[in-house]
Amino acid sequence: MAEPAGSGPDGLLAVAPDARLWAVPPERPAGDPTGAGAADTAACERFRTTVTVEDVHAPQPH
């Protein structure tokens, strides 16, 4: 699987051979945007069940 590409507070795109998913947090995360050891535990718990995930359909080759 390819590495996910983040767009900061706008979300994250994860691409796999059989799927493309766009995940968007329900609110702007506080703290270090890289997540380098400054995780907001309460936000992580809220996001676990409230992040919006959308299936992104890529154009199909003909």
C-alpha positions, 0 to 999 in steps of 0.5 A: 500500500502506498503511503498516505498523503496528508493535507493538514486539517483538510484531511488525508488521502490514502491510496491502495491498489483497490481503493482511494479513501479521503478522510476528514477530521470532524474538527481542526486538531490542536497541537503539533500538526505532524503528530510528533509525540504531541497527540491529544488523547481526547481528540484521538478518541473522538476522531476514532468514531467521527472521522468522515471517510469518502471513497474517491473514485479514480477515472477508469482506464479504457 
